[in-house]
Amino acid sequence: MAPFKDEQILIIAPGSRTTLAQLGLPESLTPARFRVRSCMFPAEKPGEFEPNKVRRKDVPPADGDGEPEYEEDVLSEQGAIWPIQQGRIVDWDCFFALIDNVYRNINPPFHTAILLIAQPIWTPKEHEKIAQFIFEKLKPPAFGLMDAASATLYAYGVPTA
């Protein structure tokens, strides 16, 4: 990757239960600023996902317009799709929706590089698939994948293992 300032790097660490994200490089032992569940919910349109469960309210319309009302259930995990299980990506469309959701919620500046912390179990073919999605959908100026074990060593300042 080309040299970028510390505050111009978005780090995303997807996990089986929790996805961590941080804009910029603070102190090495600082916890990630953004922490979200690594699950998505099917949307009304097939093939699309939402970060929270949205369900139709069973309230009869009082004004007579007949449009259904919807409510978000931020605590429910019923019907959730977990795209990563035991470190493996099992649902690619859901995984890409999760990464896109994290990116959109953080809303980094235009010239922000992305560093994705990869699980050791991911294959080079999966790395290519992720890189293709990142460049085509999010269009960052630079993108890098770093193994989780290497990231841990870097965080603790250990040059070799």
CORZI-V5403 format. One line per field, one symbol per residue. ss: DSSP state (h for helix, s for strand, l for the rest). phi: phi as a letter, one per 30 degrees, with the letter a starting at -180 (. if undefined). psi: psi as a letter, one per 20 degrees, with the letter a starting at -180 (. if undefined). A space follows every 10 residues. Layout:
BEGIN
ss->???
phi->???
psi->???
END
This chain:
BEGIN
ss->lllllhhhss sssllllsss ssslllllll lllsssslss ssllllllss llssssllll llllllllls ssslllllls sslssllssl lhhhhhhhhh hhhhhhllll llssssssll lllhhhhhhh hhhhhhhhll llssssshhh hhhhhlllll l
phi->.ddbdedcbc cbbdbdcbcc bbcjcdedcd dddcbbddbb cdddddicbb dbdcbddccd dddididdcb bccdcdcdid ccdcbhicdc bddddddddd ddddddhdee ccdcccdcdd dddeddeddd dddeddcchd dabbcbdddd dddddcicdb c
psi->qqpqqhjkpp ppnprhhqpq qpornbqhjp qqhpoqqlqr qprhppiqqq hqppqpqlpp phijijpqqq qpnihqjpjq pohppkiqoi ogghghhggg ggghhhmrrg mpqpopoqqh iprhhhgggg gggghhghlr hqpqppqhgh hggghjkohq .
END
